Amino acid sequence: MPALITYRTPVQEDWVDYNGHLRDAYYLLIFSYATDALMERIGLDAVSRGQSGNSLFTLEAHINYLHEVKLGTEVWVQTQILNFDSKRLQVYHSLHRAGLDEALAASEQMLLHVDLAGPKSAVFSNHSVALLEELVAQQLQLQAPSYVGRVIGLPKK
């Protein structure tokens, strides 16, 4: 399976800053829309969320800004499932554009499956687990992402 493309969009005028570059917050917005699309792929679409009362919450997100992105650029997000357990999902989103092999940005995220009535964590449905397992199997040949497990910090003096 080639990389899973979860979201595609042109960079909007109100998303760019005074330098003509995509504002940092909008990288996360784009990655958030990619997560929404991934939810549909794993049985957490709007109808299923309404019936089950379950959704995904983002527990942690790291973003690496790798190349500038300008107004009007058509970008897309490729998503890789890194790992999951009964309640959590670790994903890697990378932002791309035509004509550049390298990612424009990367985001590693930890997501939690939640029962909204609590809210409290909840075990994934068997259907979601099967769909996640299928995606993981399809992505076995993908290379390990470059920007996973990074920690922010300055070297100690």
RAPE-V63797 format. One record per residue. RES is the residue in one letter. PSI is psi in degrees with one decimal (* if undefined). NEAR is the number of other ideal C-beta (glycine too) atoms within 12 Angstrom. Layout:
# RAPE-V63797
res:RES psi:PSI near:NEAR
res:RES psi:PSI near:NEAR
This chain:
# RAPE-V63797
res:M psi:127.8 near:17
res:P psi:172.0 near:13
res:A psi:143.1 near:25
res:L psi:112.1 near:30
res:I psi:118.3 near:22
res:T psi:-19.9 near:34
res:Y psi:144.3 near:31
res:R psi:136.5 near:21
res:T psi:151.0 near:28
res:P psi:150.2 near:20
res:V psi:122.4 near:30
res:Q psi:155.5 near:19
res:E psi:-40.6 near:15
res:D psi:2.8 near:12
res:W psi:-8.6 near:25
res:V psi:154.3 near:23
res:D psi:-171.2 near:19
res:Y psi:-15.4 near:7
res:N psi:-0.7 near:12
res:G psi:15.1 near:16
res:H psi:153.0 near:21
res:L psi:126.0 near:36
res:R psi:147.3 near:24
res:D psi:-37.9 near:21
res:A psi:-29.6 near:17
res:Y psi:-20.5 near:29
res:Y psi:-47.0 near:38
res:L psi:-38.1 near:26
res:L psi:-47.0 near:28
res:I psi:-44.6 near:41
res:F psi:-34.1 near:42
res:S psi:-42.1 near:29
res:Y psi:-34.3 near:25
res:A psi:-38.5 near:40
res:T psi:-41.4 near:33
res:D psi:-44.3 near:26
res:A psi:-37.8 near:28
res:L psi:-39.6 near:36
res:M psi:-40.2 near:35
res:E psi:-34.9 near:23
res:R psi:-21.7 near:30
res:I psi:24.4 near:37
res:G psi:20.8 near:29
res:L psi:40.7 near:35
res:D psi:174.6 near:22
res:A psi:-42.6 near:14
res:V psi:-46.5 near:11
res:S psi:-40.4 near:23
res:R psi:-40.5 near:24
res:G psi:-38.0 near:12
res:Q psi:-41.2 near:15
res:S psi:-25.1 near:25
res:G psi:17.8 near:18
res:N psi:152.5 near:31
res:S psi:-176.8 near:33
res:L psi:138.0 near:40
res:F psi:145.1 near:27
res:T psi:121.7 near:29
res:L psi:-36.8 near:19
res:E psi:144.2 near:20
res:A psi:130.3 near:26
res:H psi:133.4 near:27
res:I psi:133.4 near:31
res:N psi:120.1 near:28
res:Y psi:112.1 near:23
res:L psi:-33.9 near:22
res:H psi:149.5 near:23
res:E psi:150.4 near:23
res:V psi:129.9 near:34
res:K psi:163.3 near:22
res:L psi:134.7 near:22
res:G psi:-10.5 near:16
res:T psi:129.8 near:30
res:E psi:119.6 near:22
res:V psi:158.2 near:39
res:W psi:157.5 near:32
res:V psi:130.7 near:38
res:Q psi:134.6 near:35
res:T psi:134.7 near:46
res:Q psi:132.3 near:39
res:I psi:118.9 near:38
res:L psi:-40.1 near:29
res:N psi:160.8 near:24
res:F psi:155.3 near:29
res:D psi:-159.4 near:18
res:S psi:-23.9 near:17
res:K psi:-15.9 near:25
res:R psi:154.8 near:26
res:L psi:123.1 near:40
res:Q psi:120.0 near:30
res:V psi:159.9 near:43
res:Y psi:117.7 near:42
res:H psi:138.3 near:47
res:S psi:140.6 near:42
res:L psi:134.8 near:43
res:H psi:161.9 near:32
res:R psi:160.6 near:29
res:A psi:145.3 near:12
res:G psi:1.8 near:11
res:L psi:118.8 near:19
res:D psi:-32.6 near:11
res:E psi:154.6 near:16
res:A psi:147.0 near:31
res:L psi:-32.4 near:36
res:A psi:161.9 near:40
res:A psi:145.8 near:35
res:S psi:120.4 near:43
res:E psi:133.4 near:33
res:Q psi:145.9 near:37
res:M psi:121.7 near:26
res:L psi:147.7 near:40
res:L psi:131.5 near:28
res:H psi:127.5 near:37
res:V psi:139.2 near:27
res:D psi:113.2 near:21
res:L psi:-17.8 near:20
res:A psi:-25.3 near:11
res:G psi:-64.0 near:14
res:P psi:144.5 near:15
res:K psi:159.1 near:16
res:S psi:151.9 near:22
res:A psi:149.5 near:25
res:V psi:139.0 near:19
res:F psi:148.8 near:32
res:S psi:159.1 near:23
res:N psi:-36.0 near:13
res:H psi:-46.4 near:19
res:S psi:-41.0 near:34
res:V psi:-43.6 near:23
res:A psi:-41.3 near:17
res:L psi:-38.5 near:27
res:L psi:-44.4 near:36
res:E psi:-39.4 near:20
res:E psi:-44.8 near:19
res:L psi:-44.1 near:29
res:V psi:-44.8 near:25
res:A psi:-38.0 near:14
res:Q psi:-22.6 near:19
res:Q psi:7.9 near:26
res:L psi:-33.2 near:14
res:Q psi:-8.4 near:12
res:L psi:145.2 near:21
res:Q psi:152.5 near:14
res:A psi:133.5 near:15
res:P psi:150.0 near:28
res:S psi:-32.2 near:17
res:Y psi:51.0 near:26
res:V psi:140.1 near:23
res:G psi:19.5 near:18
res:R psi:149.3 near:16
res:V psi:138.5 near:11
res:I psi:132.0 near:9
res:G psi:153.3 near:6
res:L psi:148.3 near:6
res:P psi:142.2 near:5
res:K psi:143.4 near:4
res:K psi:* near:3
